[in-house]
Amino acid sequence: MIDNVKPKEATSIINSLIGGVVPKMGVQHITVGRTEEINAVILALEDVKNGHSMVKFWIGDFGSGKSFMLHLLNTVALKQKFVVANADFTPDNRLYSNDGKGVALYSAIMDNVAIQTKPEGGALPTLLEKWIEQVISKTADANSLSLIEIRQEQYLRLIGDSIMKTINELTDVGGFDFGMVVFKYYEGYIKDDEHLRRNALKWLKGEYRTKTEARQDLGVREIINDLNYYDMLKNFCKLFVNMGYSGFMVNLDEAINLYKISTAVVREKNYEKILTIYNDCFQGKVTNLFFNFAGTKEVLENERRGLFSYSALKTRLITNKFETAEIRDFAQPVIRLLPLNHNEIFVLLKKLKAIFDFNYKTEISISNEEIHQFMEELFNKPGASEFLTPREVIRDFLNILNIIRQNPGVDKSRLFGDIEISDERPSEFSLDDIEEL
């Protein structure tokens, strides 16, 4: 039932799903009913590899699997040798801001940079050192020096010149300071100056708040801020591709937090930033960049607060009028995540039971017929059709498996009968009633 699941993945899957969140690793082992979506993403990744850029909006009801889908995209992209990063929109992380909330989103993205050998994130230092090693190797070849000899401090400036030359060729905006900071990182790398390396990394992650502090620590004139962080993301994308990666995928979840911005002007500025990213990607102004946004139907279609309230986005994100529930178009920017059907949920629960047994080194006594009984009890409860989400089904099932594991003689039918359906949807869907500032 399960193949190649590692113990660490199994533990992550079970603990995360019981906690009501998407596991950071192993999601491919519990993927059900998303074959067409994944195939469409694989085709899109091929386009991005070839120098195009892409934006996708993953739209679904609360608990329908949007966050799961983004984590699955991570897994697929990492296998295609992409650098990936996940971040959530929050009240303090936005695309547009003049009080640090934009650069806070950038910092969250850079904190979560991942590669195949570091899928859990935190891969930025690894990437920088890999790129610096490539520069060292090329510079040593060009100057007929050995790899040991060129690391001596007397050749520091030679490597610095190579770093600056390569960065200037790659970047359009902010290249000088970007190059200077990468050189400072290299200097700390060669001199084993951990403090200098930390400061360089702090600058690259957008964590300096004043130019004065950055100038004192690193000798640079600018810092990454709300106005220029997007240019820096594009610079990093070019750097990753220069290193040999296929591209840079950025996944942004919880778009409801843009919808919730009470001030109409600020909300529109955030939507304007989405429009800028969209136009840059589809007009060929950037290459090898893939943005994914996840949100609810309300976030997309609400004419007062949603993306459709910004007319330039509405015209671009309107659904293909020829699409139906049976005839899908996965090439369009907006992909709607339809609920899993009962057969798919049954397959998912069987997979989870197998992973649960593997994780706890046990064999829970629950048959296929009893899984069907659990589903019948659940889906026939009052409110199930309106409020029941895959997240709640999974959590209830795993909670029952935990009870059976620790109490082998328990009456399973009674457990199934005790299940209650509750409305887990957040209260923000009533925001249309809030008077805007």
HUNORGI-V840120 format. One record per backbone hydrogen bond with DSSP energy under -0.5 kcal/mol. CO is the residue of the C=O (numbers start at 1). NH is the residue of the N-H. Records with the same first field share a line. If there is no record, write none. Layout:
# HUNORGI-V840120
CO->NH ; NH
This chain:
# HUNORGI-V840120
6->10
7->11
8->12
9->13
10->14
11->15
12->16
13->17
14->18
15->19
16->21
17->20
26->29
27->30
28->31
34->38
35->39
36->40
37->41
38->42
39->43
40->44
41->45
42->46
43->47
44->48
45->49
46->50
47->52
48->51
52->288
54->291
56->58 ; 293
57->59 ; 335
58->295
59->337
61->64
63->390 ; 391
65->69
66->70
67->71
68->72
69->73
70->74
71->75
72->76
73->77
74->78
75->79
76->80
77->82
78->81
81->246
83->249
84->114
85->251
87->253
90->93
93->90
100->104
101->94 ; 105
102->106
103->107
104->108
105->109
106->110
107->111
108->112
109->112
110->113
111->122
113->123
114->84
115->118
116->119
118->115 ; 121
123->127
124->128
125->129
126->130
127->131
128->132
129->133
130->134
131->135
132->136
133->137
134->138
135->139
136->140
137->141
138->142
139->143
140->145
141->144
146->150
148->151
149->152
152->155
153->156
155->159
156->160
157->161
158->162
159->163
160->164
161->165
162->166
163->167
164->168
165->169
166->170
167->171
174->178
175->179
176->180
177->181
178->182
179->183
180->184
181->185
182->186
183->187
184->188
185->189
186->190
187->191
188->192 ; 193
192->194
193->197
194->198
195->199
196->200
197->201
198->202
199->203
200->204
201->205
202->207
203->206
210->214
211->215
212->216
213->217
214->218 ; 219 ; 220
215->219
225->229
228->232
229->233
230->234
231->235
232->236
233->237
234->238
235->239
236->240
237->241
238->242
239->243
240->244 ; 245
241->244
247->83
248->250 ; 290
249->85 ; 251
250->252 ; 292
251->87 ; 253
252->294
253->89
254->257
255->258 ; 259
256->260
258->261
262->264 ; 437
263->267
264->268
265->269
266->270
267->271
268->272
269->273
270->274
271->275
272->276
273->277
274->278
275->279
276->280
277->281
278->282
279->283
280->285 ; 286
281->53 ; 284
288->248
289->54
290->250
291->56
292->252
293->58
294->255
295->60
296->300
297->301
298->302
299->307
300->308
302->306 ; 309
306->309
307->310
309->311
310->313 ; 314
311->315
312->316
313->316 ; 317
314->318
320->323
326->328
327->324
328->330
333->57 ; 335
334->336
335->59
336->338
341->345
342->346
343->347
344->348
345->349
346->350
347->351
348->352
349->353
350->354
351->355
352->356
353->357
354->358
355->359
356->360
357->361 ; 362
364->366
367->371
368->372
369->373
370->374
371->375
372->376
373->377
374->378
375->379
376->380
378->381
381->384
383->387 ; 388
384->388
389->393
390->394
391->395
392->396
393->397
394->398
395->399
396->400
397->401
398->402
399->403
400->404
401->405
402->406
403->407
407->410
410->412
411->415
412->416
413->417
414->418
416->419
422->424
426->429
427->430
428->431
430->433
431->434
